[in-house]
């Protein structure tokens, strides 16, 4: 088994050729890989309802010299942010109450905004309104938040675009970055492989940088603003309540600061919508 293969890819590769007990263990780990990172071999065997010897044979089949080596590899992969590694077998059969989901959303909001002073929101909004152009980037789970922020801010900021568009590459846009611009980069788990390259391109351009991530991301020292949103959830998915709230706060503050100029643009937009019979 190649040493550069991820833990889960190793499991999936051997799955079709396993004997029943090992196959039961493999399927269990495909659903709950985080359990190997958290438990001893004896505990994992009990959870998967197999023998400890089966666990030992399976680990060797995956190319690891010991259970501890496999465990360390699983722990490293856990840091990538895959929700699979955050789900426990004990919780899989439970139905989370609406009350629990709402409570977690409120907790995420409080934990997020306690670390974001009002002045940081103010300075980011002022910079957005004064920028030559605002570029908004987001992939995977981050994409809808990037699109939403761009759509809403278009009401008050003329030079704002979400990139890349269909059929486009990032290079076609990043080449135009300048010191008077701002890049807003949503990079929620799981971050794409080119995230570091994008940040590097922004740094080299001299553009100001607004970075939005989950709580698991390390502080990005090159960012002018780094807003980390808590995304904890009682179920198998991340809770993005705080991310949407951050978008709302930024948009609202921009509208407030824009004042009469912003209201004139809004009136003009509404007038055109009526003329074109679009709404």
C-alpha positions in Angstrom: 0.0 0.0 0.0 1.6 3.4 -1.0 2.6 5.4 2.0 1.1 8.6 0.6 -2.4 7.2 0.5 -4.9 8.7 3.0 -6.3 6.4 5.7 -9.8 6.3 4.2 -8.5 5.7 0.7 -6.6 2.7 2.0 -9.7 1.3 3.6 -11.8 1.8 0.5 -9.2 0.1 -1.7 -9.1 -3.1 0.3 -12.8 -3.3 1.1 -14.0 -5.5 -1.8 -11.5 -8.2 -1.0 -12.0 -8.6 2.8 -13.4 -11.5 4.7 -16.7 -10.9 6.6 -15.3 -9.8 10.0 -12.7 -7.5 8.4 -15.3 -6.2 6.0 -17.6 -5.3 8.9 -14.7 -3.4 10.5 -13.8 -1.6 7.3 -17.4 -0.5 6.7 -17.6 0.7 10.3 -14.4 2.8 9.8 -15.7 4.2 6.4 -18.7 5.6 8.3 -16.9 6.5 11.5 -13.1 6.9 10.8 -12.7 9.2 13.8 -13.3 6.3 16.1 -9.9 4.8 15.3 -8.3 8.1 16.1 -10.1 8.2 19.5 -10.0 4.6 20.8 -7.6 1.8 21.6 -7.6 -1.4 19.5 -9.6 -3.2 22.1 -12.2 -0.4 22.3 -12.5 -0.2 18.5 -13.0 -4.0 18.3 -15.9 -3.8 20.7 -17.5 -0.9 18.8 -17.3 -2.7 15.5 -18.2 -6.0 17.1 -15.1 -7.9 15.9 -12.1 -9.4 17.7 -9.0 -7.5 18.6 -7.1 -9.9 16.3 -9.3 -8.8 13.4 -8.3 -5.2 14.1 -4.6 -6.1 14.1 -4.8 -8.1 10.9 -6.8 -5.3 9.2 -4.4 -2.6 10.2 -1.5 -4.7 8.7 -3.5 -5.2 5.5 -3.7 -1.4 5.2 0.1 -1.2 5.2 0.6 0.0 8.8 3.2 -1.6 11.1 1.1 -1.1 14.2 -2.3 0.1 15.4 -0.6 3.2 16.8 0.8 4.1 13.4 -2.7 3.8 11.8 -4.2 5.8 14.7 -1.7 8.6 14.2 -2.5 8.7 10.5 -6.2 8.9 11.2 -5.6 11.7 13.7 -3.6 13.6 11.0 -6.4 13.1 8.5 -8.9 14.3 11.1 -7.3 17.7 10.9 -8.4 18.1 7.3 -11.9 18.9 8.5 -13.8 16.0 7.1 -17.1 15.7 8.9 -16.8 11.9 8.8 -14.0 12.1 11.4 -16.2 14.2 13.7 -19.1 11.8 13.8 -19.3 9.1 16.5 -21.0 5.8 16.2 -22.8 6.3 19.5 -24.5 9.4 18.0 -25.4 8.0 14.6 -28.7 6.4 15.7 -29.9 9.4 17.6 -32.2 12.0 16.2 -31.1 15.4 17.4 -34.0 17.6 18.6 -34.8 20.9 17.0 -34.1 22.5 20.3 -30.6 21.1 20.4 -29.9 22.3 16.9 -31.2 25.8 17.7 -29.2 25.9 20.9 -26.0 25.0 19.0 -26.7 27.7 16.5 -27.1 30.3 19.2 -23.9 29.1 20.9 -22.1 29.4 17.6 -23.3 33.0 17.2 -22.2 34.0 20.6 -18.8 32.3 20.4 -18.2 33.9 17.0 -19.1 37.5 17.7 -17.5 37.7 21.1 -14.2 37.7 19.3 -15.2 40.2 16.6 -15.2 43.8 17.9 -17.6 46.2 16.4 -14.7 48.3 15.2 -13.4 45.4 13.1 -16.8 45.2 11.3 -16.8 49.0 10.9 -13.3 49.1 9.4 -14.0 46.2 7.0 -17.2 47.9 5.8 -15.5 51.2 5.3 -12.8 49.5 3.3 -15.2 47.7 1.1 -17.1 50.9 0.2 -13.9 52.7 -0.7 -12.2 49.9 -2.7 -11.6 50.2 -6.4 -13.0 46.7 -6.8 -14.1 43.9 -4.5 -13.4 40.3 -5.4 -15.3 37.5 -3.6 -14.1 33.9 -3.7 -15.5 30.7 -2.3 -15.5 27.0 -3.2 -17.6 24.0 -2.1 -19.5 24.9 1.1 -18.1 28.4 0.9 -19.4 29.1 -2.6 -23.1 29.9 -1.6 -21.9 32.4 1.1 -19.5 34.1 -1.4 -22.4 34.3 -4.0 -24.8 35.6 -1.4 -22.5 38.3 -0.1 -21.7 39.5 -3.6 -25.3 39.6 -4.6 -26.4 41.6 -1.5 -23.5 44.0 -1.7 -24.2 44.8 -5.3 -27.0 46.9 -4.0 -24.5 49.3 -2.6 -21.1 48.5 -4.2 -20.8 48.8 -7.9 -17.4 47.2 -8.4 -18.0 43.8 -6.8 -17.6 40.4 -8.5 -17.7 36.7 -7.4 -14.9 34.7 -9.0 -14.4 32.5 -10.9 -17.4 32.5 -13.1 -18.5 29.4 -15.2 -15.8 28.4 -17.6 -13.3 30.8 -16.1 -10.0 30.3 -14.2 -8.9 32.3 -11.1 -5.8 33.4 -13.0 -7.9 35.4 -15.4 -9.1 37.5 -12.5 -6.3 37.5 -10.0 -4.0 39.0 -12.6 -6.0 42.2 -12.3 -5.7 42.6 -8.5 -4.3 45.9 -7.3 -3.4 47.7 -4.1 -6.8 49.6 -4.1 -8.8 46.3 -4.2 -10.1 44.0 -1.5 -10.4 40.2 -1.8 -13.0 38.4 0.4 -12.1 34.7 0.6 -14.5 32.3 2.2 -12.5 29.2 3.2 -14.7 27.0 5.3 -13.9 23.4 5.9 -13.0 21.6 3.9 -10.6 24.0 2.3 -9.6 23.4 -1.3 -6.0 22.5 -2.1 -5.3 25.8 -3.8 -6.2 27.9 -0.8 -2.6 28.7 0.1 -1.9 29.6 -3.5 -4.8 32.0 -3.6 -3.7 33.7 -0.4 -0.1 34.0 -1.8 -1.4 35.6 -5.0 -3.4 38.1 -2.9 -0.3 38.9 -0.8 1.8 39.5 -3.9 -0.8 41.8 -5.4 -0.9 44.2 -2.4 -4.7 44.0 -2.3 -6.3 44.1 1.1 -7.6 40.8 2.4 -10.7 39.8 4.3 -10.6 36.1 5.3 -13.6 34.1 6.5 -13.1 30.7 7.9 -14.3 28.2 10.5 -12.9 28.1 14.0 -10.4 25.3 13.0 -8.3 27.5 10.7 -5.1 29.0 12.1 -4.9 32.8 12.3 -3.8 34.1 8.9 -1.4 36.9 9.7 -1.4 38.3 6.2 -5.1 39.1 6.4 -6.3 42.6 7.2 -9.4 41.0 8.7 -9.7 37.3 9.7 -13.2 36.4 10.9 -13.4 32.9 12.3 -16.9 31.5 12.6 -17.8 28.7 14.9 -19.4 25.8 13.1 -20.0 23.1 15.7 -23.1 21.0 15.4 -24.7 18.1 17.3 -25.2 16.1 14.1 -23.1 15.0 11.1 -23.1 18.4 9.3 -21.4 21.7 10.1 -23.6 24.5 11.4 -23.1 27.7 9.3 -25.5 29.9 11.2 -22.7 32.2 12.3 -21.3 32.5 8.7 -24.6 33.8 7.4 -24.9 36.1 10.4 -21.5 37.6 9.6 -22.6 38.2 6.0 -25.7 39.9 7.2 -23.7 42.2 9.6 -21.2 43.2 7.0 -23.9 43.9 4.4 -26.0 45.9 6.8 -23.0 48.0 8.0 -22.1 48.8 4.4 -25.6 50.0 3.8 -25.6 52.1 6.9 -22.3 53.7 6.1 -23.2 54.3 2.5 -26.1 56.6 3.7 -27.7 58.8 1.1 -25.4 57.6 -1.7 -26.4 54.0 -1.1 -30.1 54.8 -0.9 -29.9 56.6 -4.2 -28.4 53.5 -5.8 -31.1 51.3 -4.2 -33.8 53.6 -5.6 -32.3 53.5 -9.0 -32.1 49.7 -8.9 -35.8 49.4 -7.9 -36.8 51.8 -10.6 -35.1 49.8 -13.2 -36.6 46.6 -11.9 -40.0 48.1 -12.3 -39.2 49.4 -15.8 -37.9 46.0 -16.9 -40.8 44.2 -15.2 -38.3 41.8 -13.6 -40.0 41.4 -10.3 
